[in-house]
Amino acid sequence: MSYVDGFIVAVPKDKIEAYKVLAQRAGAVWREYGALSYVEAIGDDVPYGELTSFPRAVQATEDEVVVFSWITYESRESRDSILAKVMADPRLKDEMENMPFDGKRLIYGGFKVAIKL
């Protein structure tokens, strides 16, 4: 069964272009190592909820936009192998050290696909 890594992060609006550059580079590396897909989606209709919401989850401020991203893999095993290679790849070292967002507010996790239509 396929596997998905999901991410939610708040990106300062004035750093969206830098984020896109990082995402393009990272996505290319992930795909090179075998990820099936790499998607970055910038919030367009993401209201700040009273109790829960994407913006609340990442403590987004007025000058930030929520980005929702996911990477798909053939399996958990392939994900673990690909992730190890990506994290060791020197092409992403500078980007990982100088991310255009607050990494402390990044939410991520791995998910087994239960239904795929």
CORUR-V717699 format. One record per backbone hydrogen bond with DSSP energy under -1.0 kcal/mol. NH is the residue of the N-H (numbers start at 1). CO is the residue of the C=O. E is the energy in kcal/mol with one decimal. If there is no record, write none. Layout:
nh->NH co->CO e->E
nh->NH co->CO e->E
This chain:
nh->3 co->73 e->-1.7
nh->4 co->111 e->-2.6
nh->5 co->71 e->-2.5
nh->6 co->109 e->-2.8
nh->7 co->69 e->-2.6
nh->8 co->107 e->-2.4
nh->9 co->67 e->-2.0
nh->11 co->65 e->-3.0
nh->13 co->63 e->-3.0
nh->15 co->12 e->-2.4
nh->16 co->13 e->-1.1
nh->19 co->15 e->-2.3
nh->20 co->16 e->-2.5
nh->21 co->17 e->-1.9
nh->22 co->18 e->-2.2
nh->23 co->19 e->-2.9
nh->24 co->20 e->-2.5
nh->25 co->21 e->-2.1
nh->26 co->22 e->-3.0
nh->27 co->23 e->-3.1
nh->28 co->24 e->-1.9
nh->29 co->25 e->-1.8
nh->30 co->26 e->-2.9
nh->31 co->27 e->-2.6
nh->32 co->28 e->-2.3
nh->33 co->29 e->-1.9
nh->34 co->31 e->-1.3
nh->35 co->30 e->-2.4
nh->36 co->72 e->-2.5
nh->37 co->72 e->-1.0
nh->39 co->70 e->-2.8
nh->41 co->68 e->-2.3
nh->43 co->66 e->-3.3
nh->57 co->53 e->-2.3
nh->58 co->54 e->-1.5
nh->59 co->56 e->-1.1
nh->60 co->55 e->-2.7
nh->64 co->61 e->-1.8
nh->65 co->11 e->-2.7
nh->67 co->9 e->-3.0
nh->68 co->41 e->-2.8
nh->69 co->7 e->-2.6
nh->70 co->39 e->-1.9
nh->71 co->5 e->-2.2
nh->72 co->37 e->-1.8
nh->73 co->3 e->-2.6
nh->79 co->75 e->-2.2
nh->80 co->76 e->-2.6
nh->81 co->77 e->-2.0
nh->82 co->78 e->-2.9
nh->83 co->79 e->-3.1
nh->84 co->80 e->-1.8
nh->85 co->81 e->-1.7
nh->86 co->82 e->-2.7
nh->87 co->83 e->-2.6
nh->88 co->84 e->-1.1
nh->89 co->86 e->-1.1
nh->92 co->89 e->-1.4
nh->93 co->90 e->-1.0
nh->96 co->92 e->-2.6
nh->97 co->93 e->-1.5
nh->98 co->94 e->-1.4
nh->103 co->101 e->-1.0
nh->105 co->102 e->-1.9
nh->106 co->103 e->-1.1
nh->107 co->8 e->-2.9
nh->109 co->6 e->-1.7
nh->111 co->4 e->-3.2
nh->113 co->2 e->-2.0
